[in-house]
Amino acid sequence: MGAIFLSASVPTREPYSLDCRPQEIQAAINALAQVVLGRRRLVWGGHPAITPLLWSAAQAVGVEYTIAVELFQSRLFTKVLPAENKYFANVRLIDAVGDDQEASLLQMRKAMFTSTEFEAAVFIGGMHGILDEHKLFTQYWPNATCIPIAQTGGATVQLAADLSYEPPDDLAPLDFVALLYGGLGIRPSERREARADQGRDDGTSSGVL
């Protein structure tokens, strides 16, 4: 089984911030954690607004699945990394390309998309980086399932329109849990691989490169 890629952020700039829906973004992150953690490896590029949400969602599931996720960050942003990074055992820091933000993000995304085999990607909220990551992701994984949750607002609304993506008619508009179970092909009865032993009290993260 392949990994699931998460592309998400809370929009802070127009035009993407105009229809930003923070409550729906949080609900979608919570649903993703409920459906995926411990059942598939979840990979994402750390975002200061999303990493804390995902950590809280992981705690709500009931087990610290620190080994079931892989978090990628560019060293360009070392000074502003979310404090919650320390809770995740698999944090990969990718060398920056000088002070070039676009080149550094591209290098990080290439490292991320070639790190493992992916079977699906989920897109939540976000700004133009959502569109950039979708374009690059599908170059590497053209047969992977892509689920843009347009109800979260931001650039994902545009992506859903570009892909002509519509959730199943029999789902309630905000039933993100059912949407992700069906879209990702994961059964609610599927056993989780719990790895609570990876939590650390000393604030260190052994997986940081």
C-alpha positions as CSV (number, residue, x, y, z in Angstrom):
1,M,0.0,0.0,0.0
2,G,1.3,3.4,-0.9
3,A,1.5,6.6,1.2
4,I,-1.0,9.5,1.3
5,F,0.3,13.0,0.5
6,L,-1.3,15.9,2.3
7,S,-1.2,19.4,0.7
8,A,-2.8,22.0,3.0
9,S,-2.5,25.4,4.4
10,V,-4.7,28.2,5.9
11,P,-4.8,30.9,3.3
12,T,-3.6,34.3,4.4
13,R,-3.4,36.3,1.2
14,E,-6.0,37.3,-1.4
15,P,-7.6,36.0,-3.5
16,Y,-7.3,32.7,-1.6
17,S,-8.1,34.1,1.8
18,L,-11.4,35.6,0.6
19,D,-13.3,32.3,0.9
20,C,-11.0,30.7,3.5
21,R,-13.0,28.4,5.9
22,P,-10.8,27.7,8.9
23,Q,-13.4,25.5,10.7
24,E,-13.8,23.3,7.6
25,I,-10.0,23.1,7.2
26,Q,-9.7,21.9,10.8
27,A,-12.5,19.5,10.3
28,A,-10.9,18.1,7.2
29,I,-7.5,17.6,9.0
30,N,-9.3,15.9,11.8
31,A,-11.1,13.6,9.4
32,L,-7.8,12.8,7.6
33,A,-6.2,11.8,10.8
34,Q,-9.1,9.6,11.8
35,V,-9.1,7.8,8.5
36,V,-5.4,7.5,7.7
37,L,-3.2,7.5,10.8
38,G,-1.8,4.1,11.6
39,R,-3.3,2.7,8.4
40,R,-1.2,4.5,5.7
41,R,1.9,6.6,5.9
42,L,0.9,10.2,5.8
43,V,3.5,12.6,4.2
44,W,3.3,16.4,4.1
45,G,5.4,19.5,3.7
46,G,5.2,21.2,7.1
47,H,3.2,24.4,7.3
48,P,3.1,26.5,10.5
49,A,-0.7,26.5,10.5
50,I,-1.2,22.8,9.6
51,T,1.4,21.0,11.6
52,P,-0.2,22.0,15.0
53,L,-3.7,21.0,13.7
54,L,-2.4,17.6,12.6
55,W,-0.7,17.1,15.9
56,S,-3.9,17.9,17.8
57,A,-5.8,15.6,15.4
58,A,-3.3,12.8,16.0
59,Q,-3.8,13.1,19.8
60,A,-7.6,13.0,19.3
61,V,-7.3,9.6,17.5
62,G,-6.0,8.3,20.8
63,V,-2.4,7.2,20.0
64,E,0.7,9.2,19.1
65,Y,1.3,8.0,15.6
66,T,4.6,9.8,15.3
67,I,6.2,7.0,13.3
68,A,3.2,6.8,10.9
69,V,3.8,10.2,9.4
70,E,6.7,11.8,7.5
71,L,7.1,15.6,7.6
72,F,9.3,17.5,5.1
73,Q,10.7,20.9,5.6
74,S,13.1,23.1,3.7
75,R,16.1,24.3,5.8
76,L,15.3,27.8,4.4
77,F,12.6,28.0,7.0
78,T,14.5,26.6,9.9
79,K,14.0,29.7,12.1
80,V,10.2,29.6,11.8
81,L,9.5,25.8,12.1
82,P,6.4,25.0,14.1
83,A,7.1,23.9,17.7
84,E,5.0,20.8,17.1
85,N,7.7,19.4,14.8
86,K,9.5,18.0,17.8
87,Y,6.6,15.6,18.4
88,F,7.0,13.8,15.1
89,A,9.8,11.2,14.8
90,N,10.2,11.4,11.0
91,V,11.1,15.0,10.2
92,R,13.3,15.5,7.1
93,L,15.0,18.8,6.6
94,I,16.0,19.4,2.9
95,D,18.8,21.7,2.0
96,A,17.8,25.1,0.7
97,V,18.9,26.6,-2.6
98,G,20.5,29.7,-1.3
99,D,17.9,32.3,-0.4
100,D,15.7,31.3,-3.3
101,Q,12.3,30.4,-1.8
102,E,10.7,29.0,-5.0
103,A,13.8,26.9,-5.8
104,S,14.1,25.6,-2.2
105,L,10.4,24.6,-2.1
106,L,10.8,22.8,-5.5
107,Q,13.8,20.9,-4.2
108,M,11.9,19.9,-1.0
109,R,8.8,18.8,-3.0
110,K,10.9,16.7,-5.4
111,A,12.6,15.0,-2.4
112,M,9.1,14.5,-0.8
113,F,7.6,13.0,-4.0
114,T,10.5,10.6,-4.6
115,S,10.8,9.5,-0.9
116,T,8.2,6.7,-1.2
117,E,5.4,5.3,-3.4
118,F,2.2,7.3,-3.2
119,E,-1.3,6.0,-3.9
120,A,-3.3,9.2,-3.2
121,A,-3.2,12.9,-2.3
122,V,-5.6,15.1,-0.4
123,F,-5.8,18.8,-0.9
124,I,-7.2,21.2,1.8
125,G,-7.5,25.0,1.7
126,G,-4.3,26.5,0.7
127,M,-2.9,29.1,-1.7
128,H,-1.0,28.8,-5.0
129,G,1.3,26.2,-3.5
130,I,-1.7,23.8,-3.6
131,L,-1.7,24.1,-7.4
132,D,2.0,23.8,-7.6
133,E,2.1,20.7,-5.5
134,H,-0.7,19.1,-7.4
135,K,1.0,19.7,-10.7
136,L,4.3,18.3,-9.5
137,F,2.7,15.4,-7.6
138,T,0.8,14.2,-10.7
139,Q,4.0,14.3,-12.8
140,Y,5.5,11.7,-10.4
141,W,2.4,9.8,-9.6
142,P,-0.1,10.2,-12.6
143,N,-2.2,7.3,-11.5
144,A,-2.7,8.3,-7.9
145,T,-6.1,9.4,-6.6
146,C,-6.5,13.1,-5.9
147,I,-9.1,14.4,-3.5
148,P,-9.5,18.2,-3.4
149,I,-11.9,19.1,-0.5
150,A,-13.3,22.3,-2.0
151,Q,-15.5,22.9,1.0
152,T,-12.3,24.1,2.8
153,G,-12.0,27.1,0.5
154,G,-8.7,28.6,-0.8
155,A,-6.9,27.3,-3.8
156,T,-8.5,23.9,-3.4
157,V,-11.7,25.4,-4.8
158,Q,-9.9,26.2,-8.0
159,L,-8.2,22.8,-8.1
160,A,-11.5,20.9,-7.7
161,A,-13.0,23.0,-10.6
162,D,-9.9,22.3,-12.7
163,L,-10.3,18.5,-12.1
164,S,-14.1,18.6,-12.3
165,Y,-14.1,16.8,-9.0
166,E,-17.4,16.3,-7.3
167,P,-17.9,14.3,-4.0
168,P,-20.4,11.5,-4.2
169,D,-24.0,12.6,-4.2
170,D,-25.0,10.4,-1.3
171,L,-22.6,12.2,1.2
172,A,-23.5,15.1,3.4
173,P,-21.5,18.2,2.3
174,L,-19.3,18.3,5.4
175,D,-19.0,14.5,6.0
176,F,-15.2,14.5,5.4
177,V,-14.7,11.2,7.2
178,A,-17.0,9.3,4.8
179,L,-15.5,11.2,1.8
180,L,-12.0,10.1,2.8
181,Y,-12.9,6.5,3.7
182,G,-14.5,6.1,0.3
183,G,-12.1,8.1,-1.8
184,L,-8.9,6.6,-0.3
185,G,-10.3,3.0,-0.3
186,I,-9.7,2.5,3.5
187,R,-12.2,0.5,5.5
188,P,-13.3,1.8,8.9
189,S,-12.6,-1.6,10.3
190,E,-9.0,-1.6,9.1
191,R,-6.6,-2.2,11.9
192,R,-4.3,0.6,13.0
193,E,-0.6,0.0,13.5
194,A,-0.1,1.8,16.8
195,R,3.4,3.1,17.7
196,A,2.8,5.0,20.9
197,D,6.3,4.1,22.0
198,Q,7.8,6.8,19.8
199,G,6.5,9.7,21.9
200,R,9.3,11.5,23.8
201,D,9.2,13.6,27.0
202,D,12.5,15.4,26.4
203,G,11.4,17.3,23.3
204,T,13.8,15.6,20.9
205,S,13.0,14.1,17.6
206,S,15.3,11.3,16.6
207,G,14.3,11.4,12.9
208,V,15.5,14.9,12.1
209,L,18.2,14.8,9.4
